[in-house]
Amino acid sequence: MQLAVEQPELHKYPPYQGTSQLRSAASDFFDRRFGLRPDPDRQVLVTLGSKEAMAHLALAFVDPGDVVIVPDPGYPVYATWAKYCGAQVYRMPLRRENGFLPDLDAIPAEIARRAKLLWVNYPNNPTAALATGDFYDRLAAFALHQSS
Ligand SMILES: Cc1ncc(COP(=O)(O)O)c(C=O)c1O
């Protein structure tokens, strides 16, 4: 950190879109981890942490009258920004007996049909539960079923 502080060219705000080195490093990470190489100039968005990205995701996808499905307990930003966008928040309980995974079958069909976003995060905050690949397969099938 001291070495960086000593470089006058770093005594300024970074560009809003992030430096090209940062965006390229993010693209390289995606390639190593997922075998995908997003275009650093068009497909990598640098934000002030994930909180800002979540807010913008809601602004991009959610319209008044939509439903946003959030885990309960869950990170407050999911529901807060759904409300800012005029959406109805549907809370899906994370219960110990289900390994703190949501019961997708318990979501009413009408809620699922109107949902624009369904938030999950694993390893989960605040339960520390982990999700399996099988869970994500079921979640993807659930989402695809709603959009078909
Ligand atoms: C589940 C979860 N998601 C996102 C965030 C936001 O993290 P940040 O904006 O620092 O990336 C937090 C912060 O506590 C969190 O608990």
The ligand as a Gaussian input file, in Angstrom:
#p B3LYP/6-31G(d) Opt

LIG

0 1
 C      -25.094000     -11.606000       1.424000
 C      -24.391000     -10.319000       1.116000
 N      -24.353000      -9.904000      -0.155000
 C      -23.753000      -8.751000      -0.473000
 C      -23.159000      -7.951000       0.485000
 C      -22.551000      -6.632000       0.046000
 O      -21.221000      -6.740000      -0.036000
 P      -20.331000      -5.627000      -0.790000
 O      -21.229000      -4.529000      -1.278000
 O      -19.374000      -5.178000       0.236000
 O      -19.679000      -6.370000      -1.927000
 C      -23.162000      -8.344000       1.814000
 C      -22.528000      -7.520000       2.846000
 O      -22.565000      -7.808000       4.012000
 C      -23.807000      -9.566000       2.145000
 O      -23.873000      -9.966000       3.401000

